Amino acid sequence: MAGSNHGHTPAAWTGVTIAFIGFCVAGVFMVAANPLGFVAGLAIILLGGIVGAAMKAAGLGMPRESEAQVRARAQAGRAQATAQPAAAQQATAQPAAAQASS
């Protein structure tokens, strides 16, 4: 996950912040038994999604990966998966070699 920048964009932060405020508003009005305020909170939540999508469309979201980047990421994942069993074999062989020399 270190190579991922998922969600760390102005569009994501702004959309989630607005939606969180809407959630808080809806929660307060739900407890207060005020249906109109609750619906207003739901509208704010939807507004957060719209604002986030608009900001992403304006270029403030994550850029799309090229096809070459997708292929390279898949190839690196396959290489890592084949390297892990070899590393596990070496780790189990080292204690056995240490016991044999004792």
MOPAC internal coordinates of N, CA, C and O (Angstrom, degrees):
PM7 1SCF
backbone

  N    0.0000 0     0.00 0     0.00 0    0    0    0
  C    1.4411 1     0.00 0     0.00 0    1    0    0
  C    1.5244 1   112.56 1     0.00 0    2    1    0
  O    1.2310 1   120.13 1   168.55 1    3    2    1
  N    1.3190 1   117.36 1   -11.45 1    3    2    1
  C    1.4502 1   119.42 1  -176.73 1    5    3    2
  C    1.5221 1   111.42 1   -63.07 1    6    5    3
  O    1.2310 1   119.96 1   150.73 1    7    6    5
  N    1.3237 1   117.69 1   -29.27 1    7    6    5
  C    1.4486 1   120.84 1  -179.39 1    9    7    6
  C    1.5202 1   112.95 1   -82.70 1   10    9    7
  O    1.2310 1   119.86 1   179.30 1   11   10    9
  N    1.3115 1   117.86 1    -0.70 1   11   10    9
  C    1.4555 1   121.51 1  -177.34 1   13   11   10
  C    1.5185 1   110.13 1   -98.62 1   14   13   11
  O    1.2310 1   121.08 1   -35.81 1   15   14   13
  N    1.3043 1   115.53 1   144.19 1   15   14   13
  C    1.4574 1   121.64 1   176.95 1   17   15   14
  C    1.5208 1   108.57 1  -118.99 1   18   17   15
  O    1.2310 1   120.80 1  -147.34 1   19   18   17
  N    1.3186 1   116.08 1    32.66 1   19   18   17
  C    1.4538 1   122.62 1  -172.73 1   21   19   18
  C    1.5252 1   111.99 1   -60.19 1   22   21   19
  O    1.2310 1   120.72 1   -61.32 1   23   22   21
  N    1.3188 1   116.24 1   118.68 1   23   22   21
  C    1.4528 1   121.40 1   173.73 1   25   23   22
  C    1.5147 1   116.02 1    84.90 1   26   25   23
  O    1.2310 1   119.63 1   176.70 1   27   26   25
  N    1.3136 1   118.31 1    -3.30 1   27   26   25
  C    1.4614 1   120.44 1  -178.10 1   29   27   26
  C    1.5289 1   110.28 1   -95.55 1   30   29   27
  O    1.2310 1   121.09 1  -118.75 1   31   30   29
  N    1.3318 1   115.52 1    61.25 1   31   30   29
  C    1.4545 1   121.44 1  -179.56 1   33   31   30
  C    1.5228 1   109.11 1  -132.45 1   34   33   31
  O    1.2310 1   120.20 1   -22.51 1   35   34   33
  N    1.3283 1   117.22 1   157.49 1   35   34   33
  C    1.4711 1   118.92 1   176.79 1   37   35   34
  C    1.5274 1   112.47 1   -59.01 1   38   37   35
  O    1.2310 1   119.98 1   143.83 1   39   38   37
  N    1.3288 1   117.64 1   -36.17 1   39   38   37
  C    1.4657 1   120.44 1  -179.87 1   41   39   38
  C    1.5274 1   110.70 1   -63.93 1   42   41   39
  O    1.2310 1   120.27 1   135.67 1   43   42   41
  N    1.3193 1   117.10 1   -44.33 1   43   42   41
  C    1.4670 1   120.73 1  -179.00 1   45   43   42
  C    1.5278 1   110.83 1   -66.87 1   46   45   43
  O    1.2310 1   120.39 1   133.35 1   47   46   45
  N    1.3152 1   116.86 1   -46.65 1   47   46   45
  C    1.4682 1   119.72 1  -178.33 1   49   47   46
  C    1.5211 1   111.23 1   -62.70 1   50   49   47
  O    1.2310 1   120.00 1   137.27 1   51   50   49
  N    1.3235 1   117.60 1   -42.73 1   51   50   49
  C    1.4603 1   120.71 1  -178.64 1   53   51   50
  C    1.5291 1   111.24 1   -67.03 1   54   53   51
  O    1.2310 1   120.50 1   133.68 1   55   54   53
  N    1.3264 1   116.66 1   -46.32 1   55   54   53
  C    1.4607 1   119.96 1  -179.98 1   57   55   54
  C    1.5199 1   112.58 1   -61.43 1   58   57   55
  O    1.2310 1   120.69 1   136.26 1   59   58   57
  N    1.3209 1   116.28 1   -43.74 1   59   58   57
  C    1.4655 1   120.30 1  -179.39 1   61   59   58
  C    1.5265 1   110.88 1   -68.81 1   62   61   59
  O    1.2310 1   119.62 1   142.08 1   63   62   61
  N    1.3114 1   118.33 1   -37.92 1   63   62   61
  C    1.4646 1   121.12 1   179.05 1   65   63   62
  C    1.5306 1   110.91 1   -63.95 1   66   65   63
  O    1.2310 1   120.53 1   135.65 1   67   66   65
  N    1.3186 1   116.59 1   -44.35 1   67   66   65
  C    1.4674 1   119.78 1   178.93 1   69   67   66
  C    1.5284 1   110.05 1   -64.88 1   70   69   67
  O    1.2310 1   120.40 1   137.19 1   71   70   69
  N    1.3384 1   116.84 1   -42.81 1   71   70   69
  C    1.4667 1   120.07 1   179.40 1   73   71   70
  C    1.5283 1   110.81 1   -63.76 1   74   73   71
  O    1.2310 1   119.94 1   142.01 1   75   74   73
  N    1.3290 1   117.71 1   -37.99 1   75   74   73
  C    1.4644 1   121.09 1   178.48 1   77   75   74
  C    1.5308 1   110.77 1   -64.13 1   78   77   75
  O    1.2310 1   120.53 1   138.66 1   79   78   77
  N    1.3209 1   116.59 1   -41.34 1   79   78   77
  C    1.4609 1   120.10 1   176.92 1   81   79   78
  C    1.5259 1   109.73 1   -62.09 1   82   81   79
  O    1.2310 1   120.33 1   137.84 1   83   82   81
  N    1.3278 1   116.97 1   -42.16 1   83   82   81
  C    1.4610 1   120.61 1   177.31 1   85   83   82
  C    1.5153 1   112.03 1   -62.59 1   86   85   83
  O    1.2310 1   120.43 1   141.52 1   87   86   85
  N    1.3282 1   116.78 1   -38.48 1   87   86   85
  C    1.4675 1   121.07 1   177.23 1   89   87   86
  C    1.5261 1   110.20 1   -62.47 1   90   89   87
  O    1.2310 1   120.55 1   136.52 1   91   90   89
  N    1.3245 1   116.56 1   -43.48 1   91   90   89
  C    1.4721 1   120.23 1   179.19 1   93   91   90
  C    1.5241 1   111.03 1   -64.10 1   94   93   91
  O    1.2310 1   120.28 1   136.68 1   95   94   93
  N    1.3353 1   117.08 1   -43.32 1   95   94   93
  C    1.4695 1   120.97 1   179.14 1   97   95   94
  C    1.5266 1   109.82 1   -61.91 1   98   97   95
  O    1.2310 1   120.47 1   132.97 1   99   98   97
  N    1.3293 1   116.71 1   -47.03 1   99   98   97
  C    1.4668 1   120.12 1  -179.54 1  101   99   98
  C    1.5259 1   110.74 1   -62.69 1  102  101   99
  O    1.2310 1   120.25 1   141.30 1  103  102  101
  N    1.3198 1   117.13 1   -38.70 1  103  102  101
  C    1.4614 1   120.57 1   179.11 1  105  103  102
  C    1.5160 1   112.65 1   -64.52 1  106  105  103
  O    1.2310 1   120.37 1   136.88 1  107  106  105
  N    1.3184 1   116.89 1   -43.12 1  107  106  105
  C    1.4723 1   120.65 1   179.81 1  109  107  106
  C    1.5256 1   110.42 1   -63.69 1  110  109  107
  O    1.2310 1   120.56 1   134.87 1  111  110  109
  N    1.3349 1   116.54 1   -45.13 1  111  110  109
  C    1.4576 1   119.24 1  -177.96 1  113  111  110
  C    1.5236 1   112.39 1   -73.68 1  114  113  111
  O    1.2310 1   120.03 1   155.24 1  115  114  113
  N    1.3313 1   117.54 1   -24.76 1  115  114  113
  C    1.4552 1   119.21 1   175.67 1  117  115  114
  C    1.5326 1   109.64 1   -68.46 1  118  117  115
  O    1.2310 1   120.62 1   136.80 1  119  118  117
  N    1.3317 1   116.43 1   -43.20 1  119  118  117
  C    1.4636 1   120.40 1   178.19 1  121  119  118
  C    1.5262 1   110.36 1   -66.50 1  122  121  119
  O    1.2310 1   120.48 1   145.44 1  123  122  121
  N    1.3289 1   116.69 1   -34.56 1  123  122  121
  C    1.4633 1   120.83 1  -179.86 1  125  123  122
  C    1.5302 1   112.23 1   -80.06 1  126  125  123
  O    1.2310 1   119.98 1  -179.78 1  127  126  125
  N    1.3252 1   117.64 1     0.22 1  127  126  125
  C    1.4651 1   123.02 1   179.47 1  129  127  126
  C    1.5217 1   112.08 1    57.61 1  130  129  127
  O    1.2310 1   121.13 1  -136.06 1  131  130  129
  N    1.3307 1   115.45 1    43.94 1  131  130  129
  C    1.4521 1   121.38 1   178.61 1  133  131  130
  C    1.5371 1   107.53 1  -116.77 1  134  133  131
  O    1.2310 1   119.90 1   -81.11 1  135  134  133
  N    1.3349 1   117.79 1    98.89 1  135  134  133
  C    1.4677 1   120.25 1  -175.85 1  137  135  134
  C    1.5266 1   113.74 1   -62.72 1  138  137  135
  O    1.2310 1   120.02 1   144.04 1  139  138  137
  N    1.3169 1   117.58 1   -35.96 1  139  138  137
  C    1.4640 1   120.03 1  -178.84 1  141  139  138
  C    1.5347 1   110.49 1   -64.97 1  142  141  139
  O    1.2310 1   119.92 1   136.35 1  143  142  141
  N    1.3250 1   117.75 1   -43.65 1  143  142  141
  C    1.4638 1   120.95 1   177.42 1  145  143  142
  C    1.5167 1   111.73 1   -65.23 1  146  145  143
  O    1.2310 1   120.38 1   143.31 1  147  146  145
  N    1.3386 1   116.89 1   -36.69 1  147  146  145
  C    1.4609 1   121.14 1   177.51 1  149  147  146
  C    1.5276 1   110.66 1   -62.40 1  150  149  147
  O    1.2310 1   120.52 1   135.50 1  151  150  149
  N    1.3168 1   116.61 1   -44.50 1  151  150  149
  C    1.4686 1   120.76 1   178.48 1  153  151  150
  C    1.5265 1   110.37 1   -65.27 1  154  153  151
  O    1.2310 1   120.31 1   144.09 1  155  154  153
  N    1.3213 1   117.02 1   -35.91 1  155  154  153
  C    1.4670 1   119.99 1   176.55 1  157  155  154
  C    1.5290 1   110.18 1   -63.49 1  158  157  155
  O    1.2310 1   119.96 1   140.70 1  159  158  157
  N    1.3346 1   117.69 1   -39.30 1  159  158  157
  C    1.4601 1   120.87 1   176.15 1  161  159  158
  C    1.5130 1   111.61 1   -62.99 1  162  161  159
  O    1.2310 1   120.39 1   139.17 1  163  162  161
  N    1.3333 1   116.86 1   -40.83 1  163  162  161
  C    1.4698 1   119.95 1   176.80 1  165  163  162
  C    1.5286 1   110.97 1   -63.07 1  166  165  163
  O    1.2310 1   120.62 1   142.25 1  167  166  165
  N    1.3354 1   116.43 1   -37.75 1  167  166  165
  C    1.4635 1   120.44 1   177.99 1  169  167  166
  C    1.5318 1   110.59 1   -64.35 1  170  169  167
  O    1.2310 1   120.21 1   142.27 1  171  170  169
  N    1.3207 1   117.21 1   -37.73 1  171  170  169
  C    1.4675 1   120.59 1   178.11 1  173  171  170
  C    1.5268 1   110.15 1   -66.07 1  174  173  171
  O    1.2310 1   120.52 1   141.48 1  175  174  173
  N    1.3379 1   116.62 1   -38.52 1  175  174  173
  C    1.4728 1   119.78 1   177.23 1  177  175  174
  C    1.5245 1   109.84 1   -60.37 1  178  177  175
  O    1.2310 1   120.20 1   133.49 1  179  178  177
  N    1.3295 1   117.23 1   -46.51 1  179  178  177
  C    1.4611 1   120.88 1   178.00 1  181  179  178
  C    1.5271 1   111.44 1   -63.04 1  182  181  179
  O    1.2310 1   120.68 1   142.68 1  183  182  181
  N    1.3206 1   116.30 1   -37.32 1  183  182  181
  C    1.4581 1   120.61 1   177.52 1  185  183  182
  C    1.5303 1   110.89 1   -60.50 1  186  185  183
  O    1.2310 1   120.42 1   141.59 1  187  186  185
  N    1.3304 1   116.81 1   -38.41 1  187  186  185
  C    1.4612 1   120.43 1   177.74 1  189  187  186
  C    1.5167 1   111.78 1   -60.32 1  190  189  187
  O    1.2310 1   120.55 1   137.97 1  191  190  189
  N    1.3261 1   116.55 1   -42.03 1  191  190  189
  C    1.4637 1   119.92 1   177.19 1  193  191  190
  C    1.5176 1   112.36 1   -64.64 1  194  193  191
  O    1.2310 1   120.75 1   139.42 1  195  194  193
  N    1.3218 1   116.17 1   -40.58 1  195  194  193
  C    1.4624 1   120.51 1  -179.95 1  197  195  194
  C    1.5231 1   110.99 1   -66.86 1  198  197  195
  O    1.2310 1   120.34 1   136.00 1  199  198  197
  N    1.3317 1   116.96 1   -44.00 1  199  198  197
  C    1.4622 1   121.11 1   179.47 1  201  199  198
  C    1.5342 1   110.21 1   -63.35 1  202  201  199
  O    1.2310 1   120.27 1   136.82 1  203  202  201
  N    1.3322 1   117.09 1   -43.18 1  203  202  201
  C    1.4628 1   120.19 1   178.26 1  205  203  202
  C    1.5174 1   111.96 1   -61.60 1  206  205  203
  O    1.2310 1   120.14 1   136.57 1  207  206  205
  N    1.3268 1   117.33 1   -43.43 1  207  206  205
  C    1.4643 1   120.95 1   178.73 1  209  207  206
  C    1.5277 1   111.22 1   -65.55 1  210  209  207
  O    1.2310 1   120.25 1   140.08 1  211  210  209
  N    1.3348 1   117.13 1   -39.92 1  211  210  209
  C    1.4670 1   120.41 1   179.17 1  213  211  210
  C    1.5264 1   110.84 1   -65.46 1  214  213  211
  O    1.2310 1   120.51 1   139.61 1  215  214  213
  N    1.3349 1   116.63 1   -40.39 1  215  214  213
  C    1.4650 1   119.48 1   179.11 1  217  215  214
  C    1.5261 1   110.79 1   -67.50 1  218  217  215
  O    1.2310 1   120.28 1   143.36 1  219  218  217
  N    1.3320 1   117.08 1   -36.64 1  219  218  217
  C    1.4615 1   120.06 1   176.84 1  221  219  218
  C    1.5236 1   110.05 1   -64.13 1  222  221  219
  O    1.2310 1   120.52 1   137.94 1  223  222  221
  N    1.3370 1   116.61 1   -42.06 1  223  222  221
  C    1.4619 1   120.68 1   178.39 1  225  223  222
  C    1.5306 1   111.28 1   -64.68 1  226  225  223
  O    1.2310 1   120.85 1   151.68 1  227  226  225
  N    1.3251 1   115.98 1   -28.32 1  227  226  225
  C    1.4669 1   120.44 1   178.96 1  229  227  226
  C    1.5283 1   112.57 1   -80.66 1  230  229  227
  O    1.2310 1   120.28 1   178.01 1  231  230  229
  N    1.3319 1   117.07 1    -1.99 1  231  230  229
  C    1.4601 1   119.96 1   176.59 1  233  231  230
  C    1.5154 1   114.76 1   100.55 1  234  233  231
  O    1.2310 1   119.74 1  -169.67 1  235  234  233
  N    1.3238 1   118.10 1    10.33 1  235  234  233
  C    1.4557 1   120.33 1  -178.51 1  237  235  234
  C    1.5256 1   112.48 1   -98.99 1  238  237  235
  O    1.2310 1   120.17 1  -169.62 1  239  238  237
  N    1.3301 1   117.28 1    10.38 1  239  238  237
  C    1.4582 1   121.96 1   178.06 1  241  239  238
  C    1.5120 1   110.92 1  -103.68 1  242  241  239
  O    1.2310 1   121.04 1    12.56 1  243  242  241
  N    1.3270 1   115.61 1  -167.44 1  243  242  241
  C    1.4644 1   120.96 1   179.18 1  245  243  242
  C    1.5274 1   110.11 1   -72.75 1  246  245  243
  O    1.2310 1   119.96 1   -44.87 1  247  246  245
  N    1.3362 1   117.67 1   135.13 1  247  246  245
  C    1.4642 1   118.97 1   174.14 1  249  247  246
  C    1.5214 1   109.84 1   -72.65 1  250  249  247
  O    1.2310 1   120.61 1   -30.52 1  251  250  249
  N    1.3139 1   116.43 1   149.48 1  251  250  249
  C    1.4642 1   120.68 1   178.36 1  253  251  250
  C    1.5249 1   109.11 1   -74.39 1  254  253  251
  O    1.2310 1   121.42 1   -34.88 1  255  254  253
  N    1.3479 1   114.89 1   145.12 1  255  254  253
  C    1.4632 1   119.81 1   177.39 1  257  255  254
  C    1.5241 1   109.53 1   -77.47 1  258  257  255
  O    1.2310 1   121.18 1   -35.49 1  259  258  257
  N    1.3307 1   115.35 1   144.51 1  259  258  257
  C    1.4518 1   119.28 1   175.25 1  261  259  258
  C    1.5258 1   109.28 1   -75.16 1  262  261  259
  O    1.2310 1   120.66 1   -14.88 1  263  262  261
  N    1.3126 1   116.34 1   165.12 1  263  262  261
  C    1.4664 1   121.01 1   179.44 1  265  263  262
  C    1.5241 1   110.53 1   -62.09 1  266  265  263
  O    1.2310 1   120.02 1   144.77 1  267  266  265
  N    1.3374 1   117.57 1   -35.23 1  267  266  265
  C    1.4631 1   121.08 1   178.62 1  269  267  266
  C    1.5315 1   110.98 1   -65.08 1  270  269  267
  O    1.2310 1   120.13 1   141.31 1  271  270  269
  N    1.3308 1   117.35 1   -38.69 1  271  270  269
  C    1.4629 1   120.41 1   178.43 1  273  271  270
  C    1.5240 1   111.05 1   -67.17 1  274  273  271
  O    1.2310 1   119.94 1   141.75 1  275  274  273
  N    1.3236 1   117.72 1   -38.25 1  275  274  273
  C    1.4604 1   121.27 1   178.65 1  277  275  274
  C    1.5206 1   109.88 1   -64.09 1  278  277  275
  O    1.2310 1   119.97 1   135.16 1  279  278  277
  N    1.3495 1   117.67 1   -44.84 1  279  278  277
  C    1.4674 1   121.66 1   178.39 1  281  279  278
  C    1.5206 1   111.07 1   -63.00 1  282  281  279
  O    1.2310 1   119.97 1   137.45 1  283  282  281
  N    1.3356 1   117.67 1   -42.55 1  283  282  281
  C    1.4626 1   120.98 1  -179.22 1  285  283  282
  C    1.5236 1   111.12 1   -65.12 1  286  285  283
  O    1.2310 1   119.93 1   140.79 1  287  286  285
  N    1.3320 1   117.74 1   -39.21 1  287  286  285
  C    1.4648 1   121.16 1   178.32 1  289  287  286
  C    1.5305 1   110.73 1   -65.14 1  290  289  287
  O    1.2310 1   120.37 1   138.96 1  291  290  289
  N    1.3302 1   116.91 1   -41.04 1  291  290  289
  C    1.4691 1   120.92 1   178.89 1  293  291  290
  C    1.5293 1   110.51 1   -65.99 1  294  293  291
  O    1.2310 1   120.37 1   138.28 1  295  294  293
  N    1.3178 1   116.91 1   -41.72 1  295  294  293
  C    1.4676 1   121.05 1   179.50 1  297  295  294
  C    1.5361 1   110.57 1   -65.11 1  298  297  295
  O    1.2310 1   120.09 1   139.45 1  299  298  297
  N    1.3098 1   117.43 1   -40.55 1  299  298  297
  C    1.4657 1   120.38 1   178.38 1  301  299  298
  C    1.5205 1   110.80 1   -65.66 1  302  301  299
  O    1.2310 1   119.94 1   142.53 1  303  302  301
  N    1.3303 1   117.72 1   -37.47 1  303  302  301
  C    1.4582 1   121.03 1   177.46 1  305  303  302
  C    1.5143 1   111.77 1   -64.55 1  306  305  303
  O    1.2310 1   120.52 1   139.33 1  307  306  305
  N    1.3447 1   116.61 1   -40.67 1  307  306  305
  C    1.4722 1   119.92 1   177.82 1  309  307  306
  C    1.5218 1   110.59 1   -66.28 1  310  309  307
  O    1.2310 1   120.06 1   138.94 1  311  310  309
  N    1.3212 1   117.48 1   -41.06 1  311  310  309
  C    1.4693 1   120.94 1   179.83 1  313  311  310
  C    1.5268 1   110.55 1   -64.65 1  314  313  311
  O    1.2310 1   120.17 1   141.06 1  315  314  313
  N    1.3042 1   117.28 1   -38.94 1  315  314  313
  C    1.4623 1   120.91 1   179.14 1  317  315  314
  C    1.5249 1   110.68 1   -68.15 1  318  317  315
  O    1.2310 1   120.34 1   141.79 1  319  318  317
  N    1.3257 1   116.96 1   -38.21 1  319  318  317
  C    1.4693 1   120.66 1   179.85 1  321  319  318
  C    1.5226 1   111.16 1   -65.95 1  322  321  319
  O    1.2310 1   119.58 1   144.43 1  323  322  321
  N    1.3299 1   118.40 1   -35.57 1  323  322  321
  C    1.4639 1   120.32 1   179.43 1  325  323  322
  C    1.5209 1   111.02 1   -79.12 1  326  325  323
  O    1.2310 1   119.39 1   155.39 1  327  326  325
  N    1.3169 1   118.77 1   -24.61 1  327  326  325
  C    1.4634 1   121.62 1   179.42 1  329  327  326
  C    1.5258 1   111.94 1   -78.73 1  330  329  327
  O    1.2310 1   119.49 1   152.35 1  331  330  329
  N    1.3040 1   118.58 1   -27.65 1  331  330  329
  C    1.4678 1   121.42 1  -177.72 1  333  331  330
  C    1.5221 1   113.11 1   -64.49 1  334  333  331
  O    1.2310 1   117.92 1   135.82 1  335  334  333
  N    1.3422 1   121.57 1   -44.18 1  335  334  333
  C    1.4717 1   119.48 1   178.15 1  337  335  334
  C    1.5296 1   112.22 1   -62.58 1  338  337  335
  O    1.2310 1   119.73 1   144.17 1  339  338  337
  N    1.3372 1   118.13 1   -35.83 1  339  338  337
  C    1.4618 1   121.05 1   178.86 1  341  339  338
  C    1.5264 1   110.44 1   -65.92 1  342  341  339
  O    1.2310 1   120.24 1   141.26 1  343  342  341
  N    1.3270 1   117.14 1   -38.74 1  343  342  341
  C    1.4654 1   120.70 1   178.60 1  345  343  342
  C    1.5227 1   110.20 1   -67.58 1  346  345  343
  O    1.2310 1   120.07 1   143.68 1  347  346  345
  N    1.3221 1   117.47 1   -36.32 1  347  346  345
  C    1.4640 1   120.63 1   178.57 1  349  347  346
  C    1.5177 1   110.86 1   -67.67 1  350  349  347
  O    1.2310 1   119.72 1   143.53 1  351  350  349
  N    1.3270 1   118.14 1   -36.47 1  351  350  349
  C    1.4637 1   121.38 1   177.62 1  353  351  350
  C    1.5233 1   110.38 1   -65.56 1  354  353  351
  O    1.2310 1   120.05 1   138.99 1  355  354  353
  N    1.3224 1   117.52 1   -41.01 1  355  354  353
  C    1.4642 1   121.00 1   179.04 1  357  355  354
  C    1.5235 1   110.38 1   -65.32 1  358  357  355
  O    1.2310 1   120.21 1   141.07 1  359  358  357
  N    1.3261 1   117.21 1   -38.93 1  359  358  357
  C    1.4586 1   120.64 1  -178.94 1  361  359  358
  C    1.5260 1   111.09 1   -66.28 1  362  361  359
  O    1.2310 1   119.66 1   143.88 1  363  362  361
  N    1.3369 1   118.26 1   -36.12 1  363  362  361
  C    1.4624 1   120.37 1   178.68 1  365  363  362
  C    1.5180 1   111.55 1   -78.54 1  366  365  363
  O    1.2310 1   119.77 1   154.01 1  367  366  365
  N    1.3147 1   118.05 1   -25.99 1  367  366  365
  C    1.4634 1   121.12 1  -179.77 1  369  367  366
  C    1.5235 1   111.19 1   -76.15 1  370  369  367
  O    1.2310 1   119.05 1   149.37 1  371  370  369
  N    1.3077 1   119.42 1   -30.63 1  371  370  369
  C    1.4611 1   122.11 1  -177.45 1  373  371  370
  C    1.5168 1   112.37 1   -65.47 1  374  373  371
  O    1.2310 1   117.79 1   133.78 1  375  374  373
  N    1.3365 1   121.81 1   -46.22 1  375  374  373
  C    1.4710 1   119.33 1   177.79 1  377  375  374
  C    1.5273 1   112.17 1   -64.86 1  378  377  375
  O    1.2310 1   119.80 1   145.11 1  379  378  377
  N    1.3172 1   118.00 1   -34.89 1  379  378  377
  C    1.4551 1   120.59 1   178.63 1  381  379  378
  C    1.5189 1   110.41 1   -65.03 1  382  381  379
  O    1.2310 1   119.62 1   140.01 1  383  382  381
  N    1.3086 1   118.33 1   -39.99 1  383  382  381
  C    1.4595 1   122.14 1   178.79 1  385  383  382
  C    1.5208 1   110.55 1   -67.40 1  386  385  383
  O    1.2310 1   120.04 1   144.77 1  387  386  385
  N    1.3269 1   117.52 1   -35.23 1  387  386  385
  C    1.4597 1   120.46 1   178.97 1  389  387  386
  C    1.5273 1   110.57 1   -68.46 1  390  389  387
  O    1.2310 1   119.71 1   143.44 1  391  390  389
  N    1.3290 1   118.16 1   -36.56 1  391  390  389
  C    1.4680 1   120.96 1   178.64 1  393  391  390
  C    1.5146 1   111.19 1   -71.12 1  394  393  391
  O    1.2310 1   119.68 1   145.41 1  395  394  393
  N    1.3108 1   118.21 1   -34.59 1  395  394  393
  C    1.4486 1   121.99 1  -179.59 1  397  395  394
  C    1.5348 1   110.79 1   -67.54 1  398  397  395
  O    1.2310 1   119.63 1   145.67 1  399  398  397
  N    1.3237 1   118.32 1   -34.33 1  399  398  397
  C    1.4592 1   121.51 1  -177.82 1  401  399  398
  C    1.5289 1   111.61 1   -80.17 1  402  401  399
  O    1.2310 1   119.42 1   165.25 1  403  402  401
  N    1.3339 1   118.70 1   -14.75 1  403  402  401
  C    1.4551 1   121.82 1  -178.64 1  405  403  402
  C    1.4856 1   113.37 1   -77.28 1  406  405  403
  O    1.2310 1   120.10 1   180.00 1  407  406  405

